[in-house]
Amino acid sequence: MLSAESLKQIDAELVKYPADQRRSAIMSALRIAQTEKGWLQPETIEEVANYIGITPAQALEVATFYNMYNLQPVGKYKLTVCTNLPCALRGGVNAGEYLQKRLGIRYGETTADGMFTLLEGECMGACGDAPVLLVNNHKMCSFMSEEAIEAKLAELN
């Protein structure tokens, strides 16, 4: 069950749309649920869908299409490294390899202490700032050299 506070936040999103277009609030509603729960369990997706008034399948379509939604547990910090071609050419692959060695995990894995999950991402729209790292889907970090990565990890610990 989502908390009353999360439902209140979803209600604030729903009023932004006409009554016959409540479905438009699904992305925000899923984000709110994920913020509360940490990840989107099938039951949570179904609860959000029912609350908004769409089918669970429609909500699942959105949750599985966008990589910002966590469909399994992740670490406290989800680190997504852009390895799309422009970032790859400007150090994205190296940044990803460095993080894998430094954290002792591969892409798609979480450190044993549950602190970090490392993911490979597609274009984040910051090619001029490459290599880029996205922390918890919210904070874009630019020019992620090994030194910058170390500073970021120290800040997060």
N, C-alpha and C positions, 0 to 999 in steps of 0.2 A: 504494500500500500504506500502510495506517495503521501508525503506530509501535507498538512493543511497549507503550509507556506508554499510548497511547490504547486499545489492546485490553484492557489491564489495567483501565482506568477503565470500559470497557464491561462487562467481566466483573463489576465491582463493582455495576453497575446490574442486570445480569441476575440476580444472586443475590437481589434484592429481590422477585422474582416466582416463582411456582410454575413448574416445568419446562414445563408445558403452556401457559403464558401468557408466554413469552419475548417475544412481540410487544409486550407492554406497555412494554418498555424502548426502543422505537424512537425516541421523542422525545429521550431522554437520549443515546442512541447517536449520533444525527445531530448533536446539539449538540457532543458530544465530537469527532466527525470534523470538523465545521466549525471548531471552535477550532483544531485542528491544521492544517487545510488552508486556512483563510480563506474558503472557499466550498465548496459541494457540487456537484462535477462528477458527471455521470451514473455514471461508473465508481466514484466514492466511495460514492454511494448504493447501488449494486449490491453493493459489498464489504460495507457495513454490513448490508444485508439478508441476504446469504448468511451472514455471521457470526452474526446473530441467529437465522436459520432461517426467514425469511419470504421472500416473493417480492419481487423488485425493484419490481414494480408497487405492492405494499402500502407499501413504504418511500417510493416516489415520491408516493403519495397524501398521506402525512403531510407530506413536504417541500414539496409545492406548496400545501397547504392553509394552513399557518401562515407568516406573513410574517417570522418570526424567522430563517428559513432562507434563506441566500443561494444562489440558483441560478445566479448569475453573479458574476464578481469584483466586489468592492466596495473602496472606499478603506480606508485604515487606520482611519478613523473613519466609521462609518455613523451619520448623524444622521437620526432620524425625528421629524418634527414632527406632533403631533396636530392634525388639522383637523376632527375630528368636531364636531358642532354646539356642544356646551358650550364646547369650547376655541376654536372659531371665533368664538363670541360674546365670548370673553374675550381675544382677541388672537392666537389660533393662526394665523389667515390672515396677519396682519401679521408675525408671527415668521417664517413660511415665506417670505413675500415679502422680508423683510429678509435672511434667509440666502441666498436665491437671488441677490440683488443683491450681497451681500458676498462670496460665494464665486464668483460669475460662472457659475453653473450652474443648471439647472432641476431639478425633481423627477425622480428616476430617473437622474441623471447623476453623474459623478465628476469632481472637479477634475483638471486636466492633470497635476498633480504626484502624483496617486494618494492624496492625503491624506484627502479628504472625499467621501463619497457622501451625497446628500441625498434623503430619501424622505418621502412624505406618509403618515401613519399614521392608523389608526382609533383608537377609544377606548382609552386606556391606563389607565383607572380612576383618574384623578387630576384629575377635573374641578374640584375646589376649588383646585387648584394651577395652573390654566391661566394662560398657555399652557405646555404641557409639551413637553420634548424628550427623546428616548431616545437614549443614546449606546451604540452597539455592542450593542444589545438588553439591556444590563445596568444602566446607570446612568440613573435618571430624574432629570431636571433640571426644577425647578419655577419658575414665575413668570418666564419667559424674555422679559424686556424686551430692547430693543436693547442696553442696558448689560450685562445678564446674558449675552446671547449673545456680546458682545465678550469678556467675562471668560472664558467657557467656551472660546471659540476660542483665546484666549491661553494658557489652561491646557493645551490639547491640542497646541499647536504646540511 
